[in-house]
Amino acid sequence: MAASMLYCRPCSPAIHRHVVRAADASSTSLDGGASLNYRRNNIREEARLHISSHNFSAKYIPFNADPSSNEVYSLDEIVYRSRSGGLLDVQHDMDALKKFDGEYWRSLFDSRVGKTTWPYGSGVWSKKEWVLPGIDGDDIVSLFEGNSNLFWAERFGKQFLGMNELWVKHCGISHTGSFKDLGMTVLVSQVNRLRKMNRPIVGVGCASTGDTSAALSAYCAAAGIPSIVFLPADRISMAQLVQPIANGAFVLSIDSDFDGCMQLIRQVTAELPIYLANSLNSLRLEGQKTAAIEILQQFDWEVPDWVIVPGGNLGNIYAFYKGFHMCKELGLVDRIPRLVCAQAANANPLYLYYKSGWKEFQPIKAINTFASAIQIGDPVSVDRAVYALKNSNGIVEEASEEELKDAEAQADSTGMFICPHTGVALSALRKLRNNGIIGPTDRTVVVSTAHGLKFTQAKIDYHSNAIKDMDCRYANPPVHVKADFGSVMDVLTKYLHHKDSWDHV
């Protein structure tokens, strides 16, 4: 992409508002005294007043391309695969970025946190120079995503894992309730730009296990762009299904699994002017990598020892690697954490590949799992994931259905309210702790990819002991009591005695 117009480090919002308002003071009070009639520009208009030129750029290249390769595409081209049929990657002009040292980037990114200055109030666009440097602020479609909570899971770590430094990066605390918002703001922004350039795009489509469709439909709705969603029939929660419906997406319920839906959407987008929004499209990973940069920011630019990421279509593990690696290459930190990809045992092709010593990847037929968003047997980004794991001395672990639901229940009992995919990650962590691979003082981050409120029915079923062939060992069903004082006192006395006994074990 050609040299782009980018924003300078923003001035103080208070100073800027003062300048704007002073310029707009134009009215006089009825008693003859001067008064100010303030008119504040909206945040897009304010941003236009602070544009400066920088020579940052990015382009598509074949993923893991040979350095001698001359295959390059502009980000303004509609292209998803290389000439050989392989994946693409977004490559930034690192020489231009390296003209600014690590301290500059750390200070710049930190200065934008918590602001409403457009578009830097977003956790993604606060790293705009590293994400999509060539896009104009007027084309950005943002719901101020990112800046998600990184919290110390003190009780769960100490009580269940014997760890002092367990942290959870709750990417599910986001506009549509999952980490998919981080990538979708980038993709839909670029589509918005392309449509303004009169490129033939009538809408944006995706195959989804739930969260991708929710993010796509919300961002397209915000931009006024049609969205088309292919969902596997009867395989996602109602909370996930209602999101694209409510946001006005055209929803097709397909009698297939995710892999079948993915095959169909690829065929459709090859024939119709519908832009493909799945993680085959490498633009989304540029937004998702900012969660890794946020983790470093939230630790005051100290690097954790481990980061555990649930894996399904496997783009996210590469996105985290890319974010960490970019910070190291540009001098913000001096190392990267070890990465762990956690898979459900019912959808574990990467785990099987890893256990074989990376000999040969074999797609599988994924079977039903409570971690429905990662129920994928033929992941698009397997090569990306392997690259990330090999270059971070990474590990792949799996969790059975009972393991992930028990971990979910235990985490919830300590004040969390996690999704089943986070249960997969916590189960993987438990195994790595038990094997002595992760130590008791290792600073470890578990990435929570979605909000537990999307999966309430599965939680109800667990606590009702209604899941077939599962013990539900940590179920906590309500106790039905007669509406009289004596009955209530009997139940409470028994409960308190039992709780006191367990507290002293």
Disulfide bonds with the S-S distance in Angstrom:
none
